């Protein structure tokens, strides 16, 4: 998948852009047009992907903690290779 940080930043960027389009469309009263409805659907898809990404990371961190592979402090450390 590539860089995880780039993925999450991209998802938030897509959500921000699609959310802005939805807001502006609502302001001008054109939220029921086909292009805006498609953007609203995409916004919902991006939101679900971000939630799945967040929940997956919490689940994987919990599994690491329970299995004893890594301490939470090491997971949150900015130092490279610290266990």
Secondary structure as a PSIPRED ss2 file (coil, helix, strand):
# PSIPRED VFORMAT (PSIPRED V4.0)

   1 X C   1.000  0.000  0.000
   2 X C   1.000  0.000  0.000
   3 X C   1.000  0.000  0.000
   4 X H   0.000  1.000  0.000
   5 X H   0.000  1.000  0.000
   6 X H   0.000  1.000  0.000
   7 X H   0.000  1.000  0.000
   8 X H   0.000  1.000  0.000
   9 X H   0.000  1.000  0.000
  10 X H   0.000  1.000  0.000
  11 X H   0.000  1.000  0.000
  12 X H   0.000  1.000  0.000
  13 X H   0.000  1.000  0.000
  14 X H   0.000  1.000  0.000
  15 X H   0.000  1.000  0.000
  16 X H   0.000  1.000  0.000
  17 X H   0.000  1.000  0.000
  18 X H   0.000  1.000  0.000
  19 X H   0.000  1.000  0.000
  20 X H   0.000  1.000  0.000
  21 X H   0.000  1.000  0.000
  22 X H   0.000  1.000  0.000
  23 X H   0.000  1.000  0.000
  24 X H   0.000  1.000  0.000
  25 X H   0.000  1.000  0.000
  26 X H   0.000  1.000  0.000
  27 X H   0.000  1.000  0.000
  28 X C   1.000  0.000  0.000
  29 X C   1.000  0.000  0.000
  30 X C   1.000  0.000  0.000
  31 X C   1.000  0.000  0.000
  32 X C   1.000  0.000  0.000
  33 X C   1.000  0.000  0.000
  34 X H   0.000  1.000  0.000
  35 X H   0.000  1.000  0.000
  36 X H   0.000  1.000  0.000
  37 X H   0.000  1.000  0.000
  38 X H   0.000  1.000  0.000
  39 X H   0.000  1.000  0.000
  40 X H   0.000  1.000  0.000
  41 X H   0.000  1.000  0.000
  42 X H   0.000  1.000  0.000
  43 X H   0.000  1.000  0.000
  44 X H   0.000  1.000  0.000
  45 X H   0.000  1.000  0.000
  46 X H   0.000  1.000  0.000
  47 X H   0.000  1.000  0.000
  48 X H   0.000  1.000  0.000
  49 X H   0.000  1.000  0.000
  50 X H   0.000  1.000  0.000
  51 X H   0.000  1.000  0.000
  52 X H   0.000  1.000  0.000
  53 X H   0.000  1.000  0.000
  54 X H   0.000  1.000  0.000
  55 X H   0.000  1.000  0.000
  56 X H   0.000  1.000  0.000
  57 X H   0.000  1.000  0.000
  58 X H   0.000  1.000  0.000
  59 X H   0.000  1.000  0.000
  60 X H   0.000  1.000  0.000
  61 X H   0.000  1.000  0.000
  62 X H   0.000  1.000  0.000
  63 X H   0.000  1.000  0.000
  64 X H   0.000  1.000  0.000
  65 X H   0.000  1.000  0.000
  66 X H   0.000  1.000  0.000
  67 X H   0.000  1.000  0.000
  68 X C   1.000  0.000  0.000
  69 X C   1.000  0.000  0.000
  70 X C   1.000  0.000  0.000
  71 X C   1.000  0.000  0.000
  72 X H   0.000  1.000  0.000
  73 X H   0.000  1.000  0.000
  74 X H   0.000  1.000  0.000
  75 X H   0.000  1.000  0.000
  76 X C   1.000  0.000  0.000
  77 X C   1.000  0.000  0.000
  78 X C   1.000  0.000  0.000
  79 X C   1.000  0.000  0.000
  80 X C   1.000  0.000  0.000
  81 X C   1.000  0.000  0.000
  82 X C   1.000  0.000  0.000
  83 X C   1.000  0.000  0.000
